[in-house]
Amino acid sequence: MSDPVTRAAEVLKDHRASIDRLDAILVYTLGERFKHTQAVGKLKAEHDLPPSDPDRETKQIERLEDLAKRADLDPEFAKSFLNFIIREVIQNHKKFQ
């Protein structure tokens, strides 16, 4: 049987390994998301559509807030995170205009 400090170190190592895997998932997921938003930006530019869609953005924020609540995540954090992503997407879309 291991001592409490050794056991705590093992548990900490396991948590950190999970965090590292989740960080990788987040990065790859964002990469995939931005591939799609770039395709949307190109399509909008080809059809002379505006780079932002405030109605969709509002609906997406509401949807994300609901998902955050169900995931036991601070909805304000989720909202800030999505707003950050939306700003980046709009900047990318403007490059195609």
N, CA and C of each residue as an Amber inpcrd file, in Angstrom:
protein
   291
   0.8410000  -1.1870000   0.0000000   0.0000000   0.0000000   0.0000000
   0.8840000   1.2470000   0.0000000   0.5790000   2.2150000  -0.8620000
   1.4190000   3.4030000  -0.9720000   1.0120000   4.4530000   0.0530000
   1.9480000   5.3230000   0.3430000   1.6590000   6.3940000   1.3000000
   0.7780000   7.4560000   0.6330000   0.0960000   8.2870000   1.4320000
  -0.8380000   9.2740000   0.8710000  -0.2060000  10.2510000  -0.1120000
   1.0250000  10.6470000   0.1190000   1.6850000  11.5970000  -0.7860000
   1.9580000  10.9390000  -2.1360000   2.4060000   9.7050000  -2.1170000
   2.6490000   8.9860000  -3.3640000   1.3450000   8.7780000  -4.1190000
   0.2980000   8.4020000  -3.3900000  -1.0200000   8.1920000  -4.0150000
  -1.5310000   9.5030000  -4.6140000  -1.3700000  10.6170000  -3.8920000
  -1.8010000  11.9240000  -4.4000000  -1.0420000  12.2770000  -5.6740000
   0.2490000  11.9790000  -5.6970000   1.0670000  12.2570000  -6.8900000
   0.5830000  11.4280000  -8.0740000   0.1840000  10.1720000  -7.8270000
  -0.3370000   9.3290000  -8.9010000  -1.6640000   9.8650000  -9.4400000
  -2.5310000  10.2780000  -8.5340000  -3.8310000  10.8380000  -8.9390000
  -3.6130000  12.1400000  -9.7150000  -2.7020000  12.9850000  -9.2370000
  -2.3770000  14.2330000  -9.9170000  -1.8660000  13.9530000 -11.3340000
  -1.0000000  12.9500000 -11.4600000  -0.4640000  12.5780000 -12.7630000
  -1.5940000  12.1460000 -13.6950000  -2.5340000  11.3580000 -13.1940000
  -3.6790000  10.9140000 -14.0020000  -4.5370000  12.0950000 -14.4420000
  -4.8120000  13.0220000 -13.5360000  -5.6020000  14.2090000 -13.8930000
  -4.8830000  15.0260000 -14.9630000  -3.5910000  15.2010000 -14.7940000
  -2.8280000  15.9920000 -15.7700000  -2.7970000  15.3160000 -17.1350000
  -2.7200000  14.0000000 -17.1540000  -2.7480000  13.2830000 -18.4330000
  -4.0980000  13.4890000 -19.1140000  -5.1770000  13.4630000 -18.3430000
  -6.5130000  13.7180000 -18.9030000  -6.6140000  15.1380000 -19.4260000
  -6.0830000  16.0850000 -18.6820000  -6.1010000  17.4910000 -19.1160000
  -5.3280000  17.6410000 -20.4210000  -4.1810000  16.9990000 -20.5260000
  -3.3800000  17.0690000 -21.7520000  -4.1460000  16.5000000 -22.9470000
  -4.8250000  15.3750000 -22.7450000  -5.6320000  14.7860000 -23.8310000
  -6.7670000  15.7270000 -24.2280000  -7.4230000  16.3050000 -23.2380000
  -8.5330000  17.2200000 -23.5250000  -8.0480000  18.4850000 -24.2320000
  -6.8780000  18.9870000 -23.8430000  -6.3150000  20.1500000 -24.5410000
  -6.0760000  19.8210000 -26.0120000  -5.5610000  18.6350000 -26.2840000
  -5.3330000  18.2250000 -27.6720000  -6.6630000  18.1490000 -28.4200000
  -7.6840000  17.5960000 -27.7860000  -9.0070000  17.5200000 -28.4040000
  -9.5290000  18.9170000 -28.7160000  -9.3710000  19.8490000 -27.7770000
  -9.8260000  21.2280000 -28.0010000  -9.1110000  21.8610000 -29.1860000
  -7.8010000  21.6940000 -29.2560000  -7.0310000  22.3050000 -30.3430000
  -7.4470000  21.7260000 -31.6960000  -7.5390000  20.4100000 -31.7810000
  -7.9360000  19.7890000 -33.0460000  -9.3750000  20.1370000 -33.4150000
 -10.2440000  20.2270000 -32.4100000 -11.6420000  20.5990000 -32.6550000
 -11.7250000  22.0360000 -33.1660000 -10.9710000  22.9390000 -32.5580000
 -10.9550000  24.3220000 -33.0450000 -10.3870000  24.3870000 -34.4610000
  -9.3600000  23.6010000 -34.7310000  -8.8030000  23.5630000 -36.0800000
  -9.8450000  23.1240000 -37.0970000 -10.5960000  22.0990000 -36.7630000
 -11.6530000  21.6090000 -37.6550000 -12.7530000  22.6550000 -37.8140000
 -13.1030000  23.3080000 -36.7140000 -14.1460000  24.3470000 -36.7540000
 -13.7220000  25.4760000 -37.6870000 -12.4510000  25.8950000 -37.5650000
 -11.9880000  27.0070000 -38.3900000 -11.8810000  26.6210000 -39.8650000
 -11.6410000  25.3560000 -40.1800000 -11.6800000  24.9270000 -41.5830000
 -13.0660000  25.1830000 -42.1650000 -14.0910000  24.8680000 -41.3810000
 -15.4630000  25.0720000 -41.8600000 -15.8110000  26.5600000 -41.9350000
 -15.3880000  27.3290000 -40.9420000 -15.7150000  28.7580000 -40.9820000
 -14.9650000  29.4550000 -42.1170000 -13.7660000  28.9690000 -42.4570000
 -13.0590000  29.5450000 -43.6070000 -13.8120000  29.2420000 -44.9020000
 -14.3480000  28.0440000 -45.0040000 -15.1440000  27.6940000 -46.1850000
 -16.3850000  28.5770000 -46.2600000 -16.9970000  28.8420000 -45.1080000
 -18.1640000  29.7340000 -45.0670000 -17.7560000  31.1340000 -45.5050000
 -16.6090000  31.6020000 -45.0080000 -16.1320000  32.9340000 -45.3800000
 -15.8980000  33.0630000 -46.8740000 -15.3020000  32.0550000 -47.4730000
 -15.0720000  32.0740000 -48.9260000 -16.3980000  32.0800000 -49.6810000
 -17.3330000  31.2610000 -49.2310000 -18.6500000  31.2080000 -49.8680000
 -19.3720000  32.5500000 -49.7620000 -19.2930000  33.1630000 -48.5850000
 -19.9250000  34.4760000 -48.4020000 -19.2900000  35.5060000 -49.3320000
 -17.9670000  35.4760000 -49.4450000 -17.2780000  36.4330000 -50.3160000
 -17.6710000  36.2230000 -51.7690000 -17.7630000  34.9610000 -52.1860000
 -18.1340000  34.6550000 -53.5680000 -19.5410000  35.1470000 -53.9150000
 -20.3960000  35.2060000 -52.9180000 -21.7870000  35.6020000 -53.1450000
 -22.1070000  36.9760000 -52.5610000 -21.0540000  37.7250000 -52.2500000
 -21.1810000  39.0930000 -51.7610000 -22.1020000  39.1860000 -50.5350000
 -21.9400000  38.2480000 -49.6080000 -22.7030000  38.2570000 -48.3600000
 -21.8610000  38.8900000 -47.2590000 -22.4810000  39.4950000 -46.2540000
 -21.7170000  40.1390000 -45.1810000 -20.9180000  39.1060000 -44.3660000
 -19.7750000  39.5220000 -43.8170000 -18.9350000  38.5820000 -43.0720000
 -19.5440000  38.1160000 -41.7530000 -20.4810000  38.8780000 -41.2050000
 -21.1010000  38.4600000 -39.9430000 -22.5970000  38.2520000 -40.1350000
 -23.1680000  37.4630000 -39.2450000 -24.5930000  37.1620000 -39.2590000
 -25.0900000  37.2920000 -37.8210000 -25.4520000  38.5180000 -37.4150000
 -25.8260000  38.7610000 -36.0200000 -26.9460000  37.8550000 -35.4960000
 -27.9280000  37.5320000 -36.3240000 -29.0040000  36.6490000 -35.8650000
 -28.4590000  35.2660000 -35.5120000 -27.6370000  34.7160000 -36.3720000
 -27.0490000  33.3980000 -36.0940000 -26.1440000  33.4580000 -34.8740000
 -25.3640000  34.5260000 -34.7660000 -24.4620000  34.6610000 -33.6270000
 -25.2430000  34.6820000 -32.3130000 -26.3540000  35.4080000 -32.2920000
 -27.1910000  35.4690000 -31.0900000 -27.7320000  34.0810000 -30.7480000
 -28.2290000  33.3770000 -31.7560000 -28.7580000  32.0230000 -31.5260000
 -27.6630000  31.0770000 -31.0450000 -26.4740000  31.2010000 -31.6160000
 -25.3670000  30.3340000 -31.2140000 -24.9620000  30.6000000 -29.7630000
 -24.9480000  31.8640000 -29.3790000 -24.5910000  32.2040000 -27.9980000
 -25.6270000  31.6320000 -27.0410000 -26.9100000  31.7770000 -27.3770000
 -27.9650000  31.2110000 -26.5380000 -27.8180000  29.6940000 -26.4450000
 -27.5480000  29.0570000 -27.5700000 -27.3700000  27.6070000 -27.6040000
 -26.1850000  27.1810000 -26.7440000 -25.0820000  27.9100000 -26.8650000
 -23.8970000  27.5670000 -26.0900000 -24.1180000  27.7830000 -24.5980000
 -24.8320000  28.8400000 -24.2380000 -25.1360000  29.0670000 -22.8230000
 -25.9390000  27.8990000 -22.2590000 -26.9060000  27.4100000 -23.0350000
 -27.7030000  26.2720000 -22.5970000 -26.8230000  25.0260000 -22.4590000
 -25.9770000  24.7780000 -23.4540000 -25.0650000  23.6350000 -23.3730000
 -24.1500000  23.7520000 -22.1520000 -23.6600000  24.9510000 -21.9010000
 -22.7680000  25.1740000 -20.7580000 -23.4740000  24.8370000 -19.4460000
 -24.7060000  25.2860000 -19.3150000 -25.4540000  24.9770000 -18.0910000
 -25.5890000  23.4720000 -17.9070000 -25.9090000  22.7790000 -19.0080000
 -26.0690000  21.3200000 -18.9190000 -24.7400000  20.6130000 -18.6400000
 -23.6390000  21.2310000 -19.0490000 -22.3160000  20.6410000 -18.8260000
 -21.6980000  21.0970000 -17.5050000 -22.4590000  21.8460000 -16.7240000
 -21.9800000  22.3800000 -15.4440000 -20.7570000  23.2830000 -15.6390000
 -20.8380000  24.1110000 -16.6840000 -19.7950000  25.0810000 -17.0070000
 -20.4000000  26.4700000 -16.8790000 -19.6560000  27.4000000 -16.3760000
 -20.1370000  28.7710000 -16.2080000 -20.5990000  29.3160000 -17.5620000
 -21.8950000  29.6290000 -17.6910000 -22.4130000  30.1300000 -18.9670000
 -21.7370000  31.4200000 -19.4280000 -21.3330000  32.2640000 -18.5110000
 -20.6520000  33.5070000 -18.8880000 -19.2900000  33.2090000 -19.5040000
 -18.6010000  32.2230000 -18.9580000 -17.3310000  31.8140000 -19.5500000
 -17.5610000  31.2770000 -20.9620000 -18.5480000  30.4140000 -21.1130000
 -18.8530000  29.8380000 -22.4240000 -19.2150000  30.9370000 -23.4170000
 -19.9890000  31.9060000 -22.9560000 -20.3850000  33.0320000 -23.8200000
 -19.1600000  33.8450000 -24.2430000 -18.2860000  34.1350000 -23.3100000
 -17.0560000  34.8790000 -23.6280000 -16.1930000  34.1050000 -24.6090000
 -16.0960000  32.8040000 -24.4020000 -15.3050000  31.9470000 -25.2800000
 -15.8680000  31.9640000 -26.6940000 -17.1770000  31.8120000 -26.8320000
 -17.7840000  31.8210000 -28.1650000 -17.6620000  33.1980000 -28.8110000
 -17.8370000  34.2570000 -28.0390000 -17.6740000  35.6020000 -28.5990000
 -16.2550000  35.8070000 -29.1250000 -15.2750000  35.2800000 -28.4110000
 -13.8850000  35.3580000 -28.8700000 -13.7360000  34.6430000 -30.2080000
 -14.2880000  33.4510000 -30.3100000 -14.2050000  32.6750000 -31.5500000
 -14.9300000  33.3950000 -32.6780000 -16.1070000  33.9170000 -32.3940000
 -16.8840000  34.6330000 -33.4210000 -16.1000000  35.8320000 -33.9460000
 -15.4740000  36.5830000 -33.0550000 -14.6710000  37.7390000 -33.4970000
 -13.5490000  37.2860000 -34.4320000 -12.9050000  36.1920000 -34.0790000
 -11.8170000  35.6740000 -34.9160000 -12.3460000  35.2180000 -36.2740000
 -13.4830000  34.5520000 -36.2830000 -14.0910000  34.0870000 -37.5290000
 -14.4410000  35.2740000 -38.4230000 -15.0450000  36.3080000 -37.8440000
 -15.4220000  37.4950000 -38.6270000 -14.1730000  38.1540000 -39.2150000
 -13.1050000  38.2350000 -38.4270000 -11.8470000  38.8070000 -38.9500000
 -11.3510000  37.9790000 -40.1270000 -11.4470000  36.6580000 -40.0040000
 -11.0350000  35.7980000 -41.1170000 -11.9280000  35.9910000 -42.3280000
 -13.2280000  36.1290000 -42.1070000 -14.1600000  36.3350000 -43.2170000
 -13.8770000  37.6560000 -43.9500000 -13.4940000  38.6600000 -43.1940000
 -13.2030000  39.9610000 -43.8030000 -12.0000000  39.8890000 -44.7390000
 -11.0980000  38.9490000 -44.4930000  -9.9320000  38.7850000 -45.3680000
 -10.3380000  38.3230000 -46.7660000 -11.4930000  37.6600000 -46.8530000
 -11.9670000  37.1620000 -48.1470000 -12.7730000  38.2120000 -48.9230000
 -13.1770000  39.2640000 -48.2470000 -14.0290000  40.2790000 -48.8600000
 -13.2340000  41.1450000 -49.8290000
